[in-house]
Amino acid sequence: MKIVLPLLFLLTMNLHAQANKTDAPDQIFVNGDIYTGAEEGFGGAPAKVYPRAQAMAVKNGRIVAIGTSDDIRKSKGPRTQVTDLGGHFAMPGFNDAHLHLANGGFEMLNVELSGVKSLEEMKSRIAAHVKAAGSGEWILGRGWDDTKWPVQKMPTRQDLDAVTGNHPALFIRTDGHMLVANSAALRIAGITKETQPPAGGQIDHDANGQPTGGFRESAMTLVRNKVPAPTLVQRRRGAELVLQQAAKYGLTSAQDNSQWEDFLTYVDLENEGKLTLRISEWLPFPQPMNILEEHRVFHSPEDPMLHTGMLKAFMDGSLGSHTAAMLAPYTDEKSNSGLPQYEQAALDQMAAQRAAAGFQMGFHAIGDRGVSMALQAFAAAERYVEEKNPNAPQLRQPGKFRFRVEHAQVVAAEDFARFRQLNVIASMQPNHLLTDMNWAIERIGSERAKHSYAWDEFLRNHVVLAFGTDYPVEPITPFRGLYAAVTRKNESGTKEYVPEQKISVDQAIAAYTTGAAYAEFAESEKGRLAPGFLADFIVLDRDITKVPPADILRTHVLRTVVGGKTVYEAAK
């Protein structure tokens, strides 16, 4: 018997079919080995690792389903794009919790000094750049590190004069806390033997009392302020170059410390559909409140691609420059305890005012005194806000403020508990250990070293870790940081530093993903691969959770995806 379906039933079925096509994902990614995420283990517990999957469906830039390839293929519509991951390992994209994008871009435009192995090589690179420079043009560069040279001698203005001619020139040390300038630059800046450094700064002098060209911390502004500001074209080109680097090394998000003019460049790129990295841009803590308020509302804080974030302040300098603020003198410089950048009372007052206005704060602190200063300021800010709003129940919730200490390289033993009590995040860069382990114990001594770069100690004290690279102080690749975190060995594997503080690879991945997301209030949409989360992930040439640690250093990114869009694909 032939069955004739009513016309209304047929129309209804047709509408359902059309609706299903409309609801189909934009993209599906199949045939992968997908590590969907991990969360840090606290109190000595292992990391929580979420189940693996084979495939994901993406719509409007977010994951809508995750599971087996067969199940996800069923959601395919006529316009769904299908990408086969070829069985490769995939994971959430890295969220670099601390870097300087613009500086990295400018470094690629100027004299590249990262990796120079001697003063003579530094001079050779500068001389090559001078040959192509226009008359009177400033010669700029960054990245030299005297601790890696056979003769660990700081460059002087006379060294630079020999290769820079009449060009004014300055070159920033790799850590960003010291620079050396030539004689032409000193003349332009009006620097003489009588020039006094600003508070928190130091001008180096030779045995005759003459400036050597070395400037540390706040004193660097005496010369840097004379350098012409980068042009819009230079900022744009630098941004384009550094975004390419970020995608190549698997970064899908970055928490950035660049200048406001660079943020405006990112805005232009986003408006043109050319921004390939999610950026949370930090604002300078010392700026007047009215400027901070204006910049906070300039661009929508709800924009998942680009917005302003925390306020950044500097408590001290760096260990490499002997300017990190220490509670006791340096082991190798008995008369030096570093250069604190604030008086505590003034810092507390400023922190309280900004916390009351709803700003998150992250304080650069490398020495144990700098860390203590930051924690005291955070405690004062929290007390002030709670006293001002005693009936606000949300203030009693853990992580309300999410204050952060950036670097936290040397911490007094009693301060780990203070991190936990205040719910302060330890925003750290494990790759620094690969550089600093060559001289850190010489600088700080064996007792302080026990609590330095203390990733495991933070986790045992229930403190959230957020990892980054501090690029361009260190290379932008996060794989060096993963390796350092799980081995605490140099890259050749021949030297080890306080191995008790190493952590597991899952814990290290969590710090670069879920921990970093938590540090920017984004844990509900970043750091994991799950329905509702942003479709930000990377595909690698190996499973970094299973290979020997040394192989992590040799990892290559095959594909980087931001919001479901492939922004980098390795050449085949």
N, C-alpha and C positions, 0 to 999 in steps of 0.2 A: 504494500500500500504506500503510495506517495504521500509524504507529509508536507503540507504547505504551511510555512510559518507565517504568522500575522505580520503585516507590514511594520507595525509599531515595534515588535520584538526585533526585527531586522535592523531598524533604525537605531534602537537602543544598543544592540551589539556593535554596530558601526561606530557609534559615539564612544563606547568603551574602548574600542581598538585605537581610535584617534587619541583618546586621553592617555592610554598606555604609551603610545609613541611620544606624546608630549612629555611624559614623566620619565622617559628613558634617559640614562646618563649621557653626558656629553662625551665622556671617555671611559674606557675600561682598560686597566693594565692587568695583564694575565701572565701566567707561567713564571712567577717570581718566587723567590725564597724571602718572604717579607717579615722582617723583624719589626713588630708593630710598636715596640717601645719598652722602656724600663723606667723604674723609679728608684731613687736612692734608698739603700738600706740603712737604717739608723740604729744606733746603740750596738753596733757589731753584727747586725743582721745582714744577710745578703740582699742584693737588689731584688726588687719585685720585677720579674720579666713577664710581659704579656705574651699570649700565645701567638705563634707564627701563622701566617696566611699565605695564600698563593696569588690572590688577585684583589683588586680594588675597583670600585665604580666611583666616578667623580662627576659632579654636576655643579655648575656655577662656582667652581674653584674649591669645593669642599667634598670630602669623602661622604658618600651616601650609603655605601655597602662595602663589606670586606669579607672574604671567605675563600672558598675553593675556586679554581678557574672555571669549573663546570657551572657552579652556581652563579657566578658573576656574569658569565657569558649569556645566561638566560635573560638578563636585563637589557641586552643590546637592542637598540632601536635602529631604524634605517639610517640615521645620521650619526650614530655613535662611532667615535674613532677608537680603534682597537690597537693597543701597543703591546707587543710580546716582549717580556723582559728577559727572555732567553734563559730562564733558570737562574739568573744572577741574584745575588744578595741585595735586598733593598731595605732601607731603614729611614726613620724620620730625618729630615734635613738638619744639619747642624745649626744651632742658634748661638752665634758667637756673642758671649755676654759682655765682652769688653774689647773694643778695637777703635782705631782712628782711621776711618776710611779715607778722608781727604789727605791726611799725611801720607798714606800709602800711595795715593794717586800722584801726589806731587813728587814723591820719591822716584816714581817712574819717569817723571818729566825732567828731574834735575840730576845731579851727580849721584849715581847709585853707589853707596859705600858699604852696604851690607855685605859681609863676607870678606872684606879686604883683610889680608893676612899680615900686613905690616904697614908701617908708616910710609915706606917707599911706594907700596902699591896704592895707598890712598893718594899720595901726591901724583902718581902716574895717571890715575883716573881723573883727577881734577885737571891736570894739564891737558888731557885729551878733550875735556869739555870746554876749556878756555879757548881752544883753537877755533871753535865754531860760534863763540859768543860775540855779540855786538859790542861796540865801544861803550864802556862805562856800565855794562850790564852786570848786575849782581850775580855772583856764582854761588849757588846754594846746593846743599846736599845733606844727607843724613845716613846714619847706620854704622859709623866707625865704632869699634870696640877695642880699646887698647889692651883689655885683659886677654885677648886672643892672639896678641902679637908676641913674637919671640923676645923682643925688648919692649917691656910694658911701660912705654914712655908717652905721656900725654903730648899731643901735637901742640905746637906753639904758633904764634903769629909769624915768626920768622920762617918756620917750615912752610907755611902757606904762601908767604910772600915770594918764595922761590919759584912758585909755579902759577901764581895768579896775576902777576904783573900789576897793572893799575886798576884792575877790577876789584871792587869791594867784594868780600866773600865771607861766608860763615857756614859752618858744618856742624850739625847737631849730632851728639853722641847717640848711640842706638837706643838708650833708655829714655831719651827726651829730656833729661834733667841737667844736661851740661852741653855747652857748645864751645867751639873754638872759632875765633874770627881773625882775619888778617889785619895788617896795619892800616890799610885803606878804610876798612870798615870801622876801626877804632877812631880814625880821624873824623869820619862822617858823624859818628856817635858822640864825639867830643870826650872820649875816654882818655884820662891821663892818670899818673900815679896818685893824684889827689882825689880822684873820683871815689865816692863812697857808695857801696852797694845798698840797695833797698833792704828793708827788713826781710829776713828769710833768704837772703841771697849772698853770694860770695864772688868776688873778683880775684882771680889768681894773680900773684905777683912773683917775679923772679928774685934772686938774691939782692939785686940792686933796688928793689921796690918798684920796678917797672911792670906794667900789666903784661902778662904772657899771651893774652888773647883768650884765656879760659874764663868762662862765665858759668856760674852754677845757680840753678833754681831761679828765684825772682830776678836776679841780676841779669839773666839772659835777655829780659825785655829791654835793657838799655841799648842793645844792638839790634835785636829783632824788630823793634818798633821803627827802625830806620829803613827796613826793607820794604820796597813798594808792595802793596797788596796784589795778590794774583788777579789777573784779568778774568772776566767772565768766561772767555774762551779757554783759558788755562784750567779754571775750575771744572768746566764742562768736560774737557778732554781727560783730566785726571779722574773724574767720576766715572767716565766710560771705561777707562782702563781698569780701575779697581773693581768695578762691578763684574767685568769679565773674569778677573782673578777669583773673586768670591764664588762665582758660579762654578768655575773650574775645580775648586776645592771643596765643593759640597755645602757651601753656606746658603741657607735659604732665609735666615734672619740674622740681623746684626743689631747690637746695642752700641751705638756709635757716639764718639766724642769728636766732633768736627766743629767748624765755625758756623755761625748762623747763615752766612752767605753760601756755604756748602749745602745747608739744608734747603735753601731756596733753589739751588741747582737740582736737588733731588725732587723738589716739587715740580719743576719744569719737566724733568724726565718722566715723572708719573703722569703728568697731564698729556704727554706725548705717547703714553703707553710703552715707555722704554725702561722703566724701572724694574729690574729683575731680582731685586733683593728687598725683603721686608726690613724697614729701618725704624728703630726707635731712637730718636736723636736726643742726646743729653743737652741740658742747658747749664751755663756756668753758675754755680752756687753764689759767687760774690755779686752778681749783677743786682741792680736795684729791683725791688719788688715789682714796681710798675712795668719794667721791661720784661721780667719773667712772666707776669700775668698776660701781657700782650702776646708774647711768643707762644705761650701755652694754648691760647685760643686761636692763633693764626691759622692753624690747620686742624681739621677735625680730629679729636683724640680717639674717635671711634673708627678711623680709617685703619684697617688691618695691614695696609701696605706701608703707610708712612705716618708718623706722628711724633710729637715730642714726648720725652720720658722724664727720667729723674734729673736731679740737680747734682752736678759733679763738683767736688771740692778736693783740694790737695792738703793733706795733713803734713806731708814731708816729701822727700825726694826718692832716691834709689840707693840700693846697697852698692851697686857698681860705681857710683859717684861719691860714695861715703856721705851722702846727704840724707839718707833715711833716718828718721828721728828714733834714737835708741834710749832705753831707760838707763843704760850704763854705757860707757865709752866703747868704741870699736876695739876689738882685740888687737888689731894691727895699727890703730891710731889712738893711743891712750888719752890724747887730749881732745878727741873729737867724739861727740855724741849725735852728730847730724844737725839738720836744719829744720826745726819745726816751723810751720808756715802760719800758725795762728796762736794767739793767746787764748787760753781755754775759756775764760769768761766771755770774751767777744764771740767765740765760736758757738758757745752754748746759746747765747742770745739770738744769734742769726739762725741757728738750727731750729730753735723754738718758733720763731716767727714764720719760717718757711713751712714747717710741719703744720702749724695752725692754718696755713693757707692751702693745705692739701697736697703739698709737693712731696714726692718720694725723694730721698737723698741717698747718694752713694759717695763715700769718702775714700779717696786714694790714701792708703796707709800701708807702708811696707815695713817700717821698723816697729818694734813692740811698743815704743812710746807713742808713735803715730796711731797705732791701733787702739791703744788705751784712750787717747784723746777722742777718737771717733766714737768709741762706745760711750764715753762719758757724755758727749754732746747728744747722742741719740737718747740716752736715758733722760737727760734734761729736757729734750724736746718732747718726749712722750709724757713726762710729768706735767709739763706746761699745758699740753693739749688736753690731758685728762682733767686738770684742774679748771680749765676754761670751759670744758663741756662735761661736767660730772655725770650727767644723765644720759650720755650717749652710749648705749650698750655695745655698739659695734667696736668701740675703742678697746673693749676687753677681749676681743677675738684675736687669737694668735695670728700674726702676720698682717695685721691691719696696716701697719706703716711700711713694712718690708724695706727697712733701712738696710744698706749694704756697705760692707767694707770691701773696697777694690784692692786686690792683691793679697793683703793679709799674709805676707811672706814670713814674718817673724812675730810670734805671738807669745806673750807671757803665759805661763801655765795656768794661772788663775783666771785668765780672760776667756778661755774656751767656754766656761760655764756662763759667763756674762753674755756671750753671743746667744746662747740658748735662752737665757732668761729674757732677753730683749727681742728674741726672734729675728736677730740680725743675720742676713745672708752673707756667706763667705764667697765673694766673687773672685775667683782665682784663675791663674793662667799656668797650668802645669808645665808648659813648654819652657817657662823661665828657668826651671831647674836644670835643663840641659845646658844652659849657658852658665848659670850661677854656681853650679856644683863644683866648678873648677877652682873657685876661690872663696866660696861662702864660709866655710869653716875658718879659713884664715881671717875673714872679716869679723865674724861674730863669735867664734869659739865653739867648742864641742857641746857645751851645756845648752846654749841658746839654739844650737842647730837641731837638738832633739825635738824642738817645737817649731821648726821652720818648714814651710811648704807642707803643712800638716794635714793632708787631705783625710787620712783615716781618723785622726784625732777629732777633726770636726764632725765627721759622720758618727763617731762613737758618742759625741756630745749632742747628737740630734740637731745638728746645724745643717741647713740646706747649702749645698755646694752648687755654684753656677760657674761653668768653665768658659773661658775664651782664650784668645791668642795674644792680645795686646798688639796686634799688627799695627804698624810696621816695626815695632820694637823686636818682635819675633816674626818669622814667616807666617803667612795667613793660613797655612794648612793645619787643620785640627788633628791630623793623624800623628804629628809630633807630640801633641799634648796627650793624646790617648796613650801613646807609647810611654811617655814619661810617667803618667799616672799609674800605670800597671807594673812598671819595672823599676822606676827611680834609678835608672842606669843611663850613662851617656849613650850616644847613638851607635858607638862601636861595641857597646856591651862590656867594656873593660873596667868601668868605674861605677860604683854604687854609692848612693847617698841616703843615709838613714832609712834602710829598707822597711822598717816597721810602719812607715807611713804610706806604703803603697796601697792601692785599692784594686778591686776587680774591674775587668773590662766592662761589665754591665753597669757598675757604679759610675765608671768614667763616662760611658755613653749617656747615662741618665743626667749627669752634670752638664753635658753639652746639649741636652735636649729638654727633658722635663724640668730639670733644675733651672736652666736658663730661662725657660718659659715662665716658671713661677717667679723668677726675679724681676720680670716685667709685667706681672699680673696677667699673663696670657696662658695659664696652664689649662684652661678649658678649651683652647683651640689650637695650641701648638705643642710640639714635643712628642706626640703620639700619632699613630695612624689608626684611626677609629672613626665610625660614623659621626658626622658633625664637626670633625676637626678639619682644618685647612689641609688641602692636598699638597703638602710640601714634603718631598721625599727625595732621596738620592739612591742611585744604583751603583754598586761597587764591583770591582773585579774579583773580590774575595770576601768571604765571610769573616769579618774582623773579630767576631766573638770566638772563633775556633782555630784561627791560625796561630803559630808561634808569635809572641809579642814582636820580635824583630821584623816580621813580615808586615806588621801594621804600618811601618814606615814606608813600605813599598806599595801601599795601596793606591789605586787610581780610581777616580770617579768616572763612571761611564755615562751617567745621565744625571742632571739636576732638574728637578721639577718644582715649580713654585705656583701654587694655585691651579694645579693641573696642567700648567703650561711648561713645556720643556724649554729651559733657558740655557742649557749647555748639553752638548752631546759629544763625546770623544770621537775622534776620527777613527774610522774602521780600517 
